[in-house]
Amino acid sequence: MRYIIVMPLTALIRDATKKLEGLLPQLPCVHLTAATLEEAKSATFIFTSPEVLIGAGRKLLQDVEFSQSVKAVFIDEFHVVKLW
């Protein structure tokens, strides 16, 4: 079971990842970048930016096993999606 959280700013992603790791240390979370694609396969919470999700993250989303394990996608700052 995985959750993808899309946020527009790297600083927000770092803060949210640290907070979640403190609250739920037993559930792995990762800040998705091109360098952390493999790590994301074992994470419960995956934080990313829209640019990474449609760039390097696309390969991850095309993996059938991975995409079937995604239970929800949350978009922070939804009102700016049109700009993304």
C-alpha positions in Angstrom: 0.0 0.0 0.0 1.5 3.3 -1.1 0.5 6.9 -1.1 1.9 9.6 -3.5 1.9 13.2 -2.2 2.6 15.8 -4.9 3.9 19.1 -3.6 5.2 22.1 -5.5 8.2 23.0 -3.4 11.2 21.0 -2.4 11.4 22.7 1.0 7.8 21.7 1.7 8.6 18.1 0.7 11.6 18.0 3.0 9.6 19.3 6.0 6.7 17.0 5.4 9.0 13.9 5.0 10.8 14.7 8.3 7.5 15.2 10.1 6.0 12.0 8.9 9.2 10.1 9.7 8.9 11.4 13.3 5.3 10.5 13.6 5.3 7.1 11.9 8.9 5.8 11.8 7.7 2.3 11.0 6.3 3.4 7.7 9.1 4.3 5.2 8.7 7.6 3.3 10.9 9.0 0.5 11.4 12.2 -1.4 11.2 11.0 -4.9 13.9 12.2 -7.2 15.6 10.6 -10.2 18.2 9.2 -7.7 15.6 7.6 -5.4 13.4 5.7 -7.8 14.5 2.3 -6.5 14.1 3.4 -2.9 10.5 4.6 -3.7 9.6 1.0 -4.6 9.7 0.1 -0.9 8.3 3.3 0.6 4.8 3.7 1.9 4.7 7.5 1.5 6.3 9.0 -1.6 6.6 12.8 -1.7 7.4 14.4 -5.0 7.1 17.4 -7.2 4.9 17.5 -10.3 8.1 17.9 -12.5 9.7 14.7 -11.1 6.4 12.8 -11.2 5.9 13.3 -14.9 9.7 13.1 -15.6 11.7 10.4 -13.8 8.7 9.2 -11.8 6.9 8.2 -15.0 9.0 5.1 -15.2 7.9 4.2 -11.7 4.2 4.8 -12.5 4.4 2.6 -15.6 5.6 -0.3 -13.4 2.3 -2.3 -13.1 3.1 -3.9 -9.7 4.0 -0.5 -8.3 1.1 1.4 -9.7 -1.4 -1.2 -8.5 -0.1 -0.7 -5.0 -0.8 3.0 -5.0 -4.0 3.6 -3.0 -4.2 7.4 -3.3 -2.5 10.4 -4.8 -2.7 13.7 -2.8 -2.0 17.0 -4.5 -1.0 19.9 -2.3 -1.7 23.4 -3.7 -4.3 21.9 -6.1 -5.3 25.3 -7.2 -2.0 25.6 -9.2 -2.4 22.3 -11.0 -3.4 24.2 -14.2 0.0 25.9 -14.1 1.9 22.6 -13.7 
